[in-house]
Amino acid sequence: MGKKIVIVGGVAAGPKAACRVKRILPDADVTVIDQDNLISYGGCGIPYYVSGDVADEKELRSTSFHMLRDEFFFAKAKGVKTLTSTRALMIDRGRKTVLVEDLPSGKQNEISYDTLLLATGSRPVILPIPGNEADGVFTISDLHKAVAIKERLARGEVGKAVVIGGGAIGIEMAEALTDLWGIETAIVEYMDQLLPRIIDWPLAAILEKHLRDHNVEIYLGEAAEEIVVTDGRAVAVRTGKRTLDADLVIMAAGVRPRSELAREAGLLVSERGGIIVNSRMQTSDPNIFAAGDCVEIPHLVSGKGFVAPFGSMANKEGRVAADNMAGIPSTFKGGVGSFILKAFELSIGSVGLSLETARAEGFEAEFSLSSPSDRAHFYPGQDIVCLELIFDRKTRKVLGLQGTGPMNDALSARIDAAAVAISSGATIDDFGNIEMAYSPPFSTAIDPINAAAYIADNLCAGRMRQIGMEDFFAWMAEPSIHPDWQVVDVRHAKQAAPFVERFGSGLWASLPYEQVRDRYRELSTEKTLIVFCNAGSRSFEIQVFLDYAGLKNNLVLPGGFNVIRRIGADWLPVS
């Protein structure tokens, strides 16, 4: 028998590394240890199992050729020994052993290793509030909890649910409960928007409206202070503002790396709790590697460490760790936080830094916001994607891209292209030259990702001046805060008419695009003009002309009405 490799953790990175090692070193003695009795499953698929999109939990544990990934599969198909229901208690680095406990029997013994991999994953955050351990309170941490949730739903025990946390898992679970099961569902989020620090306000607001339109209630800026319990069972969630009845409570307040085993063994662990590794996925002990949700990796934009709890990243890291454990030099340079989410008929995703995060990191960050068609405007079924490109004004480096779109491949194609470019340090100019495959059923001749870069170039050069969507919404909700502002709506007069009727021409003036050159002298020279169209492209053209004509007191509203109607507002005229 060859090299003895022990892997702690059997969900994503661990099984990937085990199988990769055996392909390279068929004589290696590989053992995977996991405290659960279910291993190697697609944890990111749990919300889709609850929703019914995935009918059987075994599908999350099966290969593409429908073989169940259990102890028999790993032993017979992969040559890997698995010890399930076995907890790793302690690492003795000097003796190169792992103390483990068989959970059913309580028996302990030591397992020796030549090389050790820690793939211990992450654990959900349990909010320290009264009632957090009551019956009916769940985290989304493993398949057992997913099965228990689905059994309650199938038995008809749940009529109302509260999801604590407006991150990805919380949103996916809210959809799962509402869409198939018809559960009255509410999301409670402590921050003032959904997906905080991942996407910026305009896109978060689009997501919020879409969820509300699909009967998910959203309560932002509210902390869950107590889970109300009756006879040992959760019956409501109380915030500082309201009490929400609940037969089921999903606590989706984020995850933290499981790094206790590493820390207790004296390995370096970051302030954020991630195990510190080098580009070879090697810890501070050269004989111990780590991969998956438990590690901290470099962010290729900010340069700082971050934890990326995604199955895709875990598999890549597991492969790199396996190569190095098997003697093949291999490196993992880091990540850019690619993210995409399904919410009913909406897709929402991001890569890199949000505008808020970029500015907090010290970048001279600015944004372009656009709302182009996802394919040729003349092609049947075309829809709108809303894209925000975040860039550094000084260096022109692209820092991030985020967007919303229909549930097709339009958004994911742009996020994926941006991920490759941003990983390589791409600039606005590089984004303007990204070559995307073009055919009317799939894209536009000027691709949305190129158009976003062109807008950014105009902003950097000072050819375009804009007002942020959040500032525009604040003004429309309370026009008196800027009495010297006026919208100039360059859309068709019929499109502008409901707004002019509601607000009056003093606040909302109609001047169709093709008439501006003849009638621009009618515009006020005393007011700041907010040039308004459907997407922002015509507004920019008009801005350039007005500047030429001497009316430089104007700003473009980027994204235009395409973004506004997706956000929704009380002040919008009823269509």
C-alpha positions as CSV (number, residue, x, y, z in Angstrom):
1,M,0.0,0.0,0.0
2,G,1.3,3.5,-0.9
3,K,0.8,6.9,0.7
4,K,-1.7,7.1,3.6
5,I,-4.0,10.0,3.1
6,V,-6.8,10.9,5.5
7,I,-9.6,13.3,4.6
8,V,-11.9,14.9,7.2
9,G,-15.1,15.9,5.6
10,G,-17.2,14.0,3.1
11,V,-19.5,16.5,1.3
12,A,-17.8,18.4,-1.6
13,A,-14.1,19.1,-1.4
14,G,-13.3,15.9,0.5
15,P,-14.8,13.4,-1.9
16,K,-13.4,15.3,-4.9
17,A,-9.9,15.2,-3.4
18,A,-10.2,11.5,-2.5
19,C,-11.3,10.5,-6.0
20,R,-8.6,12.7,-7.6
21,V,-5.9,11.2,-5.5
22,K,-6.9,7.7,-6.4
23,R,-6.8,8.5,-10.1
24,I,-3.2,9.8,-9.7
25,L,-2.0,7.4,-7.1
26,P,-4.0,4.1,-7.5
27,D,-2.0,2.5,-4.7
28,A,-2.7,5.3,-2.1
29,D,-4.6,4.4,1.0
30,V,-7.3,7.0,1.1
31,T,-9.8,7.3,4.0
32,V,-12.7,9.8,4.2
33,I,-14.1,10.6,7.7
34,D,-17.5,12.3,8.2
35,Q,-19.7,12.7,11.2
36,D,-22.8,12.4,9.1
37,N,-24.1,9.1,7.7
38,L,-25.0,10.9,4.4
39,I,-22.0,12.0,2.3
40,S,-21.1,13.5,-1.1
41,Y,-24.4,15.3,-1.7
42,G,-25.2,18.5,-3.6
43,G,-25.9,20.8,-0.6
44,C,-26.7,23.7,-2.9
45,G,-29.6,21.7,-4.3
46,I,-31.4,21.4,-0.9
47,P,-33.9,24.3,-1.6
48,Y,-34.8,22.7,-4.9
49,Y,-35.4,19.4,-3.1
50,V,-37.7,21.2,-0.6
51,S,-39.5,23.0,-3.5
52,G,-40.1,19.7,-5.4
53,D,-37.9,20.6,-8.4
54,V,-35.8,17.7,-7.2
55,A,-38.2,14.9,-6.3
56,D,-36.0,12.6,-4.2
57,E,-33.2,13.5,-1.8
58,K,-31.3,10.5,-3.3
59,E,-30.9,12.5,-6.5
60,L,-28.7,15.0,-4.6
61,R,-26.4,12.0,-3.7
62,S,-26.4,10.3,-7.1
63,T,-23.9,10.5,-9.9
64,S,-24.9,11.6,-13.4
65,F,-25.2,7.9,-14.3
66,H,-27.6,7.4,-11.3
67,M,-25.3,5.6,-8.9
68,L,-25.8,6.5,-5.3
69,R,-22.7,8.0,-3.7
70,D,-22.5,6.0,-0.5
71,E,-19.9,3.8,1.3
72,F,-20.4,1.0,-1.2
73,F,-19.9,3.4,-4.2
74,F,-16.7,4.9,-2.8
75,A,-15.3,1.5,-1.8
76,K,-16.1,-0.4,-5.0
77,A,-16.1,2.2,-7.7
78,K,-13.4,4.6,-6.3
79,G,-11.3,2.5,-4.0
80,V,-11.8,4.9,-1.2
81,K,-12.6,3.9,2.4
82,T,-15.3,5.9,4.1
83,L,-15.9,6.2,7.8
84,T,-19.4,7.7,8.2
85,S,-21.0,8.6,11.5
86,T,-17.5,9.2,12.7
87,R,-16.3,12.5,14.3
88,A,-12.7,13.7,14.2
89,L,-11.9,14.9,17.7
90,M,-8.3,15.9,17.6
91,I,-5.2,16.1,15.4
92,D,-1.8,15.1,16.9
93,R,0.5,16.8,14.4
94,G,3.7,15.4,16.0
95,R,2.5,11.8,15.8
96,K,0.6,12.5,12.6
97,T,-2.6,10.9,13.9
98,V,-6.3,11.8,14.0
99,L,-8.3,10.8,17.1
100,V,-11.8,9.8,15.9
101,E,-15.0,8.6,17.6
102,D,-17.6,6.2,16.2
103,L,-20.8,8.1,17.1
104,P,-23.2,5.1,17.4
105,S,-20.9,3.2,19.7
106,G,-18.8,6.0,21.3
107,K,-15.6,4.0,20.7
108,Q,-12.5,6.1,20.0
109,N,-9.4,5.2,18.1
110,E,-6.5,6.8,16.2
111,I,-5.9,6.9,12.5
112,S,-2.5,7.7,11.2
113,Y,-1.7,9.7,8.1
114,D,1.1,10.7,5.9
115,T,-0.9,13.6,4.6
116,L,-4.1,15.0,6.0
117,L,-6.8,17.1,4.3
118,L,-9.4,19.2,6.3
119,A,-12.6,19.6,4.3
120,T,-14.8,20.3,7.4
121,G,-17.1,22.8,5.6
122,S,-19.1,25.4,7.3
123,R,-21.9,25.6,9.8
124,P,-25.0,27.8,9.8
125,V,-25.1,30.8,12.1
126,I,-27.5,30.2,15.0
127,L,-28.9,33.5,16.2
128,P,-28.6,33.9,20.0
129,I,-32.2,34.7,20.5
130,P,-34.9,33.1,22.8
131,G,-36.6,30.1,21.2
132,N,-33.8,29.3,18.7
133,E,-33.9,25.6,19.7
134,A,-37.7,25.1,19.6
135,D,-39.4,22.5,17.6
136,G,-40.1,23.9,14.1
137,V,-36.9,26.0,13.9
138,F,-34.5,24.8,11.2
139,T,-31.3,25.8,9.6
140,I,-30.3,24.6,6.1
141,S,-27.2,22.7,7.0
142,D,-27.7,19.1,5.9
143,L,-30.0,16.7,4.1
144,H,-31.5,15.4,7.3
145,K,-33.0,18.8,8.1
146,A,-34.2,19.2,4.5
147,V,-36.0,15.9,4.7
148,A,-37.6,16.9,8.0
149,I,-38.8,20.2,6.6
150,K,-40.3,18.5,3.5
151,E,-42.0,15.9,5.7
152,R,-43.8,18.6,7.7
153,L,-44.8,20.3,4.5
154,A,-46.2,17.1,3.0
155,R,-48.2,16.3,6.2
156,G,-49.9,19.7,5.9
157,E,-48.4,21.0,9.2
158,V,-47.2,24.3,7.8
159,G,-49.5,27.2,6.8
160,K,-47.2,30.1,7.6
161,A,-43.4,30.3,7.6
162,V,-40.8,33.0,8.5
163,V,-37.3,33.0,7.0
164,I,-34.8,34.9,9.1
165,G,-32.2,36.2,6.7
166,G,-32.4,37.8,3.2
167,G,-29.3,36.1,1.8
168,A,-29.2,33.5,-1.0
169,I,-30.3,30.6,1.1
170,G,-33.1,32.6,2.7
171,I,-34.4,33.7,-0.7
172,E,-34.2,30.2,-2.2
173,M,-36.1,28.7,0.7
174,A,-38.8,31.4,0.6
175,E,-39.3,30.6,-3.1
176,A,-39.4,26.8,-2.3
177,L,-42.0,27.3,0.4
178,T,-44.2,29.6,-1.6
179,D,-44.0,28.3,-5.1
180,L,-45.0,24.6,-4.7
181,W,-46.5,24.4,-1.3
182,G,-48.4,27.7,-1.2
183,I,-47.1,28.6,2.3
184,E,-47.6,32.2,3.5
185,T,-43.9,33.1,3.7
186,A,-42.1,36.2,5.1
187,I,-38.4,37.1,5.0
188,V,-37.0,39.2,7.9
189,E,-33.7,40.8,7.1
190,Y,-31.6,42.9,9.6
191,M,-30.0,45.1,6.8
192,D,-32.0,47.6,4.7
193,Q,-31.9,45.5,1.6
194,L,-31.8,41.9,0.4
195,L,-28.5,40.3,-0.5
196,P,-26.6,43.0,1.5
197,R,-23.0,43.6,0.4
198,I,-23.4,41.3,-2.5
199,I,-25.5,43.5,-4.8
200,D,-26.4,47.2,-4.7
201,W,-29.7,48.8,-4.0
202,P,-31.3,49.1,-7.5
203,L,-30.9,45.4,-8.2
204,A,-31.8,44.4,-4.6
205,A,-35.0,46.5,-5.0
206,I,-35.9,44.7,-8.3
207,L,-35.5,41.4,-6.4
208,E,-37.6,42.7,-3.5
209,K,-40.5,43.7,-5.8
210,H,-40.3,40.4,-7.7
211,L,-40.6,38.4,-4.4
212,R,-43.5,40.6,-3.2
213,D,-45.2,40.1,-6.6
214,H,-45.0,36.3,-5.9
215,N,-46.6,36.7,-2.4
216,V,-43.4,36.7,-0.3
217,E,-43.6,39.4,2.4
218,I,-40.3,41.3,3.0
219,Y,-39.4,43.1,6.2
220,L,-36.1,45.0,5.9
221,G,-34.2,46.7,8.6
222,E,-35.7,44.5,11.3
223,A,-33.9,42.0,13.5
224,A,-35.5,38.8,14.8
225,E,-35.5,39.3,18.5
226,E,-37.3,36.2,19.7
227,I,-38.9,33.1,18.4
228,V,-42.2,32.8,20.3
229,V,-42.7,29.2,21.7
230,T,-45.8,27.5,22.9
231,D,-45.7,24.0,24.3
232,G,-42.1,23.6,23.0
233,R,-43.0,24.5,19.4
234,A,-42.3,27.7,17.5
235,V,-45.4,29.7,16.8
236,A,-44.2,33.2,15.8
237,V,-41.2,35.4,15.2
238,R,-41.0,38.7,17.0
239,T,-39.0,41.7,15.7
240,G,-38.8,45.2,17.2
241,K,-41.7,46.2,15.0
242,R,-44.1,43.2,14.6
243,T,-44.9,39.6,15.5
244,L,-45.2,37.2,12.6
245,D,-47.1,34.0,13.1
246,A,-45.1,30.9,12.0
247,D,-45.6,27.2,11.9
248,L,-42.0,26.9,10.5
249,V,-39.0,29.1,11.1
250,I,-36.0,28.9,8.8
251,M,-32.9,30.5,10.2
252,A,-30.8,31.6,7.2
253,A,-28.4,34.1,8.8
254,G,-25.3,33.0,7.1
255,V,-22.5,30.4,7.7
256,R,-19.2,30.2,9.4
257,P,-16.2,28.0,8.6
258,R,-15.8,24.8,10.7
259,S,-12.2,25.5,11.7
260,E,-12.2,24.3,15.4
261,L,-10.3,21.2,14.6
262,A,-7.6,23.2,12.8
263,R,-7.4,25.9,15.5
264,E,-7.1,23.4,18.3
265,A,-4.3,21.7,16.4
266,G,-2.4,25.0,16.3
267,L,-2.9,25.7,12.6
268,L,-3.3,29.3,11.4
269,V,-6.9,30.5,11.3
270,S,-8.0,34.0,10.2
271,E,-10.0,36.5,12.2
272,R,-13.0,35.5,10.0
273,G,-12.6,31.9,11.0
274,G,-11.2,30.5,7.8
275,I,-8.3,28.1,7.8
276,I,-5.3,29.9,6.2
277,V,-3.8,28.1,3.2
278,N,-1.3,28.9,0.5
279,S,-1.9,28.6,-3.2
280,R,-1.3,24.8,-3.0
281,M,-4.1,24.6,-0.4
282,Q,-1.5,23.8,2.2
283,T,-2.0,25.0,5.8
284,S,0.7,26.2,8.2
285,D,1.6,22.5,8.6
286,P,3.2,21.2,5.4
287,N,1.6,17.8,5.9
288,I,-1.9,19.2,6.3
289,F,-4.0,20.6,3.5
290,A,-7.5,22.3,3.7
291,A,-10.2,23.0,1.1
292,G,-13.8,24.0,0.8
293,D,-16.0,26.2,3.0
294,C,-13.6,26.0,5.9
295,V,-10.7,27.8,4.2
296,E,-10.0,31.5,3.5
297,I,-8.9,32.3,-0.1
298,P,-7.6,35.5,-1.7
299,H,-10.1,37.8,-3.3
300,L,-8.6,38.6,-6.7
301,V,-10.1,42.1,-6.7
302,S,-9.7,43.4,-3.2
303,G,-6.6,41.3,-2.4
304,K,-8.0,40.4,0.9
305,G,-9.0,37.0,2.3
306,F,-12.6,35.8,2.1
307,V,-14.6,32.6,2.5
308,A,-16.4,31.4,-0.6
309,P,-19.0,28.8,0.6
310,F,-19.9,27.4,-2.9
311,G,-19.8,23.8,-4.0
312,S,-18.1,24.8,-7.3
313,M,-15.2,26.4,-5.4
314,A,-14.9,23.5,-3.0
315,N,-14.5,21.1,-5.9
316,K,-11.8,23.2,-7.5
317,E,-9.9,23.6,-4.3
318,G,-10.3,19.8,-3.5
319,R,-8.7,19.0,-6.9
320,V,-5.8,21.3,-6.3
321,A,-5.2,19.9,-2.8
322,A,-5.3,16.4,-4.2
323,D,-2.8,17.1,-6.9
324,N,-0.3,18.5,-4.4
325,M,-0.9,15.6,-1.9
326,A,-0.2,13.3,-4.8
327,G,3.0,15.1,-5.7
328,I,1.8,17.1,-8.7
329,P,2.5,20.9,-8.3
330,S,-0.8,22.7,-8.7
331,T,-2.1,26.1,-7.6
332,F,-5.3,27.8,-6.8
333,K,-5.0,31.5,-7.1
334,G,-8.2,32.6,-5.5
335,G,-11.7,33.8,-6.5
336,V,-13.9,36.7,-7.4
337,G,-17.1,35.5,-5.7
338,S,-19.2,34.6,-8.7
339,F,-22.8,34.2,-7.6
340,I,-26.2,33.6,-9.3
341,L,-29.6,33.0,-7.8
342,K,-33.0,31.9,-9.1
343,A,-36.0,33.7,-7.6
344,F,-39.2,32.6,-9.3
345,E,-39.0,34.0,-12.9
346,L,-36.0,36.3,-12.1
347,S,-32.3,35.5,-12.1
348,I,-29.9,37.7,-10.1
349,G,-26.2,37.4,-9.9
350,S,-22.9,39.2,-9.3
351,V,-19.2,38.8,-9.6
352,G,-16.4,40.8,-7.9
353,L,-17.2,43.7,-5.6
354,S,-20.4,45.6,-5.2
355,L,-20.2,49.4,-5.3
356,E,-20.7,49.7,-1.6
357,T,-18.0,47.2,-0.9
358,A,-15.6,48.7,-3.4
359,R,-15.8,52.1,-1.9
360,A,-15.4,50.6,1.6
361,E,-12.2,48.9,0.4
362,G,-10.8,52.3,-0.7
363,F,-11.4,52.2,-4.4
364,E,-12.4,55.3,-6.3
365,A,-15.4,53.3,-7.4
366,E,-18.2,54.4,-9.8
367,F,-20.9,52.5,-11.6
368,S,-22.6,52.2,-15.0
369,L,-26.2,51.0,-14.9
370,S,-27.9,49.8,-18.1
371,S,-31.0,47.9,-19.1
372,P,-30.5,46.5,-22.6
373,S,-32.3,43.7,-24.4
374,D,-31.0,40.2,-23.7
375,R,-31.2,39.3,-27.4
376,A,-32.0,41.2,-30.6
377,H,-34.8,43.6,-30.0
378,F,-36.6,42.2,-33.0
379,Y,-36.4,38.6,-32.0
380,P,-39.6,37.1,-30.4
381,G,-39.4,36.7,-26.7
382,Q,-36.7,39.2,-26.1
383,D,-36.5,40.5,-22.5
384,I,-34.5,43.1,-20.5
385,V,-31.4,42.5,-18.4
386,C,-30.3,45.1,-15.9
387,L,-26.5,45.3,-15.5
388,E,-24.4,47.4,-13.1
389,L,-20.7,47.5,-13.9
390,I,-18.5,48.7,-11.0
391,F,-15.1,50.2,-11.9
392,D,-12.3,52.3,-10.5
393,R,-12.2,55.8,-12.0
394,K,-8.4,56.2,-11.5
395,T,-7.2,52.9,-12.9
396,R,-10.2,52.0,-15.1
397,K,-10.0,48.5,-13.6
398,V,-13.4,46.7,-13.5
399,L,-14.2,45.7,-10.0
400,G,-17.5,43.9,-10.4
401,L,-20.5,43.2,-12.5
402,Q,-24.0,42.4,-11.2
403,G,-27.4,42.1,-12.8
404,T,-30.9,40.8,-13.0
405,G,-32.7,39.2,-15.9
406,P,-35.2,36.6,-17.0
407,M,-34.8,32.9,-16.1
408,N,-32.7,32.0,-19.1
409,D,-28.9,32.1,-19.8
410,A,-28.7,35.8,-20.6
411,L,-27.4,36.9,-17.2
412,S,-25.3,33.9,-16.4
413,A,-23.5,34.2,-19.7
414,R,-22.5,37.8,-18.8
415,I,-21.6,37.0,-15.2
416,D,-19.4,34.1,-16.4
417,A,-17.6,36.2,-19.0
418,A,-17.0,39.0,-16.5
419,A,-15.6,36.4,-14.0
420,V,-12.9,35.4,-16.4
421,A,-12.1,38.9,-17.3
422,I,-12.1,40.3,-13.7
423,S,-9.9,37.4,-12.6
424,S,-7.3,38.6,-15.0
425,G,-7.5,42.2,-13.9
426,A,-9.5,43.5,-16.9
427,T,-10.1,47.2,-17.5
428,I,-13.1,49.0,-18.9
429,D,-11.4,48.9,-22.3
430,D,-11.0,45.1,-22.1
431,F,-14.7,44.8,-21.3
432,G,-15.5,46.9,-24.3
433,N,-13.6,44.4,-26.4
434,I,-14.9,41.1,-24.9
435,E,-16.0,39.0,-27.8
436,M,-19.4,37.4,-27.1
437,A,-21.0,35.0,-29.6
438,Y,-23.7,36.8,-31.6
439,S,-26.9,35.6,-33.2
440,P,-30.2,37.3,-32.8
441,P,-31.8,34.4,-30.7
442,F,-29.0,34.6,-28.2
443,S,-27.7,38.2,-28.0
444,T,-27.5,41.7,-29.4
445,A,-25.0,42.9,-31.9
446,I,-23.6,45.3,-29.3
447,D,-23.5,42.9,-26.4
448,P,-24.9,44.1,-23.0
449,I,-21.5,43.5,-21.4
450,N,-19.8,45.7,-24.1
451,A,-22.5,48.4,-23.7
452,A,-21.9,48.5,-19.9
453,A,-18.3,49.2,-20.6
454,Y,-19.0,51.9,-23.1
455,I,-21.1,53.7,-20.5
456,A,-18.3,53.4,-18.0
457,D,-15.9,54.8,-20.5
458,N,-18.1,57.8,-21.1
459,L,-18.4,58.4,-17.3
460,C,-14.6,58.2,-16.8
461,A,-14.0,60.6,-19.7
462,G,-16.5,63.1,-18.3
463,R,-18.7,62.8,-21.4
464,M,-21.6,61.6,-19.2
465,R,-22.9,62.8,-15.9
466,Q,-25.5,60.8,-14.0
467,I,-27.8,60.7,-11.0
468,G,-27.9,57.6,-8.9
469,M,-31.2,55.6,-9.0
470,E,-31.4,55.7,-5.2
471,D,-31.1,59.5,-5.2
472,F,-33.8,59.8,-7.9
473,F,-36.2,57.6,-6.0
474,A,-35.7,59.7,-2.8
475,W,-36.4,62.9,-4.8
476,M,-39.6,61.4,-6.4
477,A,-40.8,60.4,-3.0
478,E,-40.3,63.9,-1.7
479,P,-39.8,66.4,-4.6
480,S,-39.5,69.3,-2.2
481,I,-35.9,68.2,-1.2
482,H,-34.8,69.4,-4.7
483,P,-37.3,72.0,-5.9
484,D,-35.0,73.1,-8.7
485,W,-35.0,69.6,-10.4
486,Q,-37.1,68.7,-13.4
487,V,-37.5,65.5,-15.4
488,V,-37.2,65.8,-19.2
489,D,-38.9,62.7,-20.5
490,V,-37.6,62.0,-24.1
491,R,-39.8,58.9,-24.6
492,H,-42.9,59.0,-26.8
493,A,-45.4,61.6,-25.6
494,K,-48.0,58.8,-24.9
495,Q,-45.5,57.1,-22.6
496,A,-44.7,60.4,-20.8
497,A,-48.3,61.6,-20.5
498,P,-49.3,59.7,-17.3
499,F,-46.3,61.1,-15.5
500,V,-47.0,64.7,-16.7
501,E,-50.6,64.3,-15.7
502,R,-49.6,63.1,-12.2
503,F,-46.8,65.5,-11.4
504,G,-47.4,68.5,-13.7
505,S,-45.1,69.8,-16.4
506,G,-43.1,71.8,-13.8
507,L,-41.7,68.6,-12.4
508,W,-42.1,66.2,-15.3
509,A,-41.8,67.7,-18.8
510,S,-42.4,65.7,-22.0
511,L,-40.0,66.4,-24.9
512,P,-39.8,63.5,-27.3
513,Y,-36.4,62.4,-28.5
514,E,-36.8,63.4,-32.1
515,Q,-38.1,66.9,-31.2
516,V,-35.3,68.0,-28.8
517,R,-33.1,69.6,-31.4
518,D,-36.1,71.8,-32.6
519,R,-37.6,72.6,-29.1
520,Y,-34.6,72.6,-26.6
521,R,-35.0,76.3,-26.1
522,E,-38.3,75.5,-24.2
523,L,-36.3,73.9,-21.5
524,S,-35.5,75.7,-18.2
525,T,-32.1,77.3,-17.8
526,E,-32.8,77.6,-14.0
527,K,-33.4,74.0,-13.2
528,T,-31.3,70.8,-13.1
529,L,-32.7,68.6,-15.9
530,I,-32.9,64.9,-15.3
531,V,-33.0,63.4,-18.8
532,F,-35.2,60.3,-18.8
533,C,-35.8,57.5,-21.3
534,N,-36.4,53.7,-21.2
535,A,-32.8,52.5,-20.9
536,G,-30.6,55.6,-20.7
537,S,-29.0,55.5,-24.2
538,R,-31.2,58.2,-25.7
539,S,-30.8,60.2,-22.5
540,F,-27.1,60.3,-23.0
541,E,-27.4,61.4,-26.6
542,I,-29.7,64.2,-25.5
543,Q,-27.2,65.2,-22.7
544,V,-24.4,65.5,-25.3
545,F,-26.6,67.7,-27.4
546,L,-27.8,69.9,-24.5
547,D,-24.2,70.4,-23.4
548,Y,-23.4,71.5,-27.0
549,A,-26.4,73.9,-26.9
550,G,-25.2,75.4,-23.6
551,L,-27.7,73.7,-21.3
552,K,-25.1,71.9,-19.2
553,N,-27.3,71.8,-16.1
554,N,-28.4,68.2,-16.8
555,L,-28.0,64.6,-15.5
556,V,-28.8,61.3,-17.1
557,L,-30.8,58.7,-15.2
558,P,-29.0,55.5,-16.0
559,G,-31.1,52.4,-16.6
560,G,-34.2,54.6,-17.1
561,F,-37.8,53.4,-16.9
562,N,-36.7,49.8,-17.6
563,V,-35.1,49.7,-14.1
564,I,-37.7,51.9,-12.4
565,R,-40.7,49.8,-13.4
566,R,-38.9,46.7,-12.1
567,I,-38.3,48.4,-8.8
568,G,-41.8,49.8,-8.5
569,A,-42.8,52.7,-6.3
570,D,-45.9,54.3,-4.8
571,W,-45.4,57.4,-7.0
572,L,-45.5,55.6,-10.3
573,P,-48.7,56.3,-12.3
574,V,-51.0,53.3,-12.5
575,S,-50.6,51.8,-16.0
